[in-house]
Amino acid sequence: MGRQILIIAIASVVMSQIAVLATSIYLHRALAHRALTLRPFVEVLFRTALWLVTGGSRQQWVAVHRKHHTYTDREGDPHSPLLLGFWKVQLGNVYYYVHEARNPRTLATFAPDLGPDGWERRVFSWGWTGLFAGIGITALFIGWWQAIVAMLGHAVLFVLVLSPLINGLGHWAGAQNFRNTAYNSRVLAWLTGGESLHNNHHAFPRSPKFSLRWSELDPSWIAIRLLAAMRLAAIVGSPLSAAVHDR
């Protein structure tokens, strides 16, 4: 039984980290901020990964995030802990996200460039199908009931813990390199693909690199550098250190 629990826990963490990295690299840096571009087949791989572990819409995610940057910690911010309170965002982040993501005006205003394409209409709009497919693929490796429990564990970790910590703690407490309303957490950055280096990101949103100091780790930037080295990605925005120097 102990071995089964360990396998399920590992599977949950792996799924959450796939979701974290795909969200950070593709949805956040490549789409929301256009800090890098990806080869078409690499983009499809990222979309497929997100379909299998989140079932979410890229247009919805990008629209909500762009609105957050437009109204950061001001009236109109979809999930500001300074306006709503830390615990409301930490515990209710998914509610605030879904509420904003289903607003047609938000989609039309902040992500008109990401309307449904052929892939979206034929495959990726079927979110629940993606999640069930993700369970099925996982079941091939660890078994059916284990895969279902692992997916539930991933949902708790990704949806109810990691994502809210970025939006909640990232605008509530931590370290700052720049004067804005966001904060860095060097420890959480290891678990969130660098997303918890939030103060750095809000200072230079178009930078594909979120780390600045030697003690700050940005796993997504490491992956981006590897993709760029293999000519599977092209870096468009200035990396953070260069952006700071040029400002």
N, C-alpha and C positions, 0 to 999 in steps of 0.2 A: 504493500500500500504506500509506503514511504517513497518508493521508487516512482510510482505513478504520480504522486503529488509533485515530485521534483520535475518529472517530464512535463506535466501540465504547466507548472510555474515557468519553466524555461520556454515553452511554446508561447505562453502569454507575453512574456518579456520580448521574445523575438518578434511577434506580431506587432507589439506596441512600438518597438524600435523601427520596424519597417514603416509603420504609419508616421512616426516622428520624422524620419529622414526624408521620406517622400513628400510629406507636407512642407518641411523646411526648405528642401532643395527645389522642388517643382512648384508647388502652390505658392509658397511665400516668395522665394528669391527670384525664380524664373518668371512666374506669371504676375504676381501682385506688384512687384517692383521692377520687373524687367532688368534684373541685374546680371542675368546670363541667358543664353539660348541653348537649347538642346537639339541634338539630331532628332528628326521625326520619330524614328523607331525607339529611341531612348525615351522620348516623351510618352509614347504609347506604353512602354514598360512601366513608367512611373504611374500613369493613369490606371493601368491594370492592377498594379500593386495597391493603390488607394481604393480601387473598386473592391478588391478582395478583402481588405482589412478595415475599411471605413464605410464603403457604399455611398460616399458623399459626392456632392456636386462641386466641380471646380469653380464654376461661376459664382455659386453662393459663397464659397469660402473666400474667394478673392474680393468679392463685393463687400462683404462684412469687414474684411481686414483693411481695405482701402478707406472705408468710411471711418474706421477706428483711427487711422492716421490723419484723416482730414479733421476730425473733431477730438483729438486726443485729450482725454480727461476734461472735456468741455461738454456742454449740452449737445447731444447728438451722438456721443460716443456709445456704441452698443454695449460695452461691458467695462465701464470705468469703476474701479473700486473706490476712487476718490469721491465719486458721485453716489454710488450705490452702497458702498460699504464692502470691506474685504470679504466677509463671510458670505454675503449675498452673491458675489462673483465666484468665490471658490466653490460654493455648493450649488449655485444656480447658473453656472456658466453655460451649460448646454441649453438651458431654457432661453437665455438671452441671445445665444447664437441662433437657435432655430427661429425664434421670433423675428429677428432681423433678416435671416436668410430667406424667409418666406415672404418678405416685403417686395413686391414687384418693382416699386419705385427705387429701392436700394439697388436691385440688380441692374435696372436700366440706367441709373445714374453712375454707379461706380464700377460696373463690369460689362459695358455694352460690347466690348471687344471679345467677350468669351461666351457668346451665345452658342446654343447647341450646334455641333457639327455632325458629320456622318457617324463618327465613333460614338458620340454622345447619344444620338437618336437610336442607334442600333444596339448598343451595348451598355454604355456607362450610366445611362439614365435609370437603368434597372438596378437600383441600389441594393435591395434585399436579395436579388439574385446573386449579386457579387458576394455578399456576406455568406450566403449559403454555399456558394462555390468555394469560398475561402475555407469554410468548415470542412467541405468535402476533400479539398486538397490536403488540409492538415490531417484529416482522418486517415489518409493513405499512409501516413508516417507513424501516427500514435494511436489510432483507433477512434471510433465514432464518439463515444461518450466523453472520452478525454478531449477530443477536438472541440466539442460543444462547450465543455467547462473552460477550456483554454480561451476560447473566443469571448466567453463571458468575463473571464479574468482580464483579458486584454481591454474589453470595453470599460471596465471599472478603472483600470490603470490609465488608459489613454484619455478617455472622455471625462472621467470624474476626478482624476488626480493631476496628470501632467499638463494637459491643456489649460485647466483652470489656474494652475500655479503660474503659468506664463502670463496670463491675462490679469490674475489677481495679485500675486506677490510681485510680479514684474512691474507693477505700478503702485506698490505699497511700501516695500522696504528692501534694503540691500545696499550695494556699493554703487558709486557713481563716478564715471570719468568725465561726464559732461553735464551741463546744467539743463536738465529737462525733468519731466515728471515720471520717468521710467528708471528702473534700477537693474543692476546686474546681480546674478547669483552664480558664482564660479562653480559651485558644487552641482547645482541643478543643470548647468549647461552641459555637463557630461551625459545627463539623462534625456535632455530635450533637443539634442542635435545642435546645440549652441544657441537655441532660441532664448534661453534665460539670460543671455548677455544683452538684455533688453534696452538698457540705457545706451549702449553703443549703437544698437540698431536704430533707435529713434533719433539719434544724433545724425546718422548717415543712412537713411533708409535704402538708398540705391546701392550701397556697398554689398557685394556678395559675401563678404567676410565680416563676421560679427566680433571676432576677437581682436584685441589691441595689445594687451600686455602679455608677457611670456607666461603668466600664471592663468591665463584665460584660454580654455580649450573650446574650439568650435568644430565638432565632428563633421558637420555638414560641409564646412569649408574644405576639410581634408578630402572628402568624397568629391567635391567639385573640382579640386585640383587634379585628382586622379582622372576624372572624366575629361577634363581639359587636356591632360597629358596624352590621353588616348584619342584626342580629337573628336570626342563625343559631345563636348560642350564648348561653348565660347563665352568667355567672361566679358561682359559689357560694362558694368559699373566699375568704378575704381575701388580696389580693395581698401579696407578701412584705414590702414596705416598711410597709404598714398592719399586718400581723401583728406585725412587730418592734415597732412603736410601741405596739400594744395589749398586748404581753406584760408 
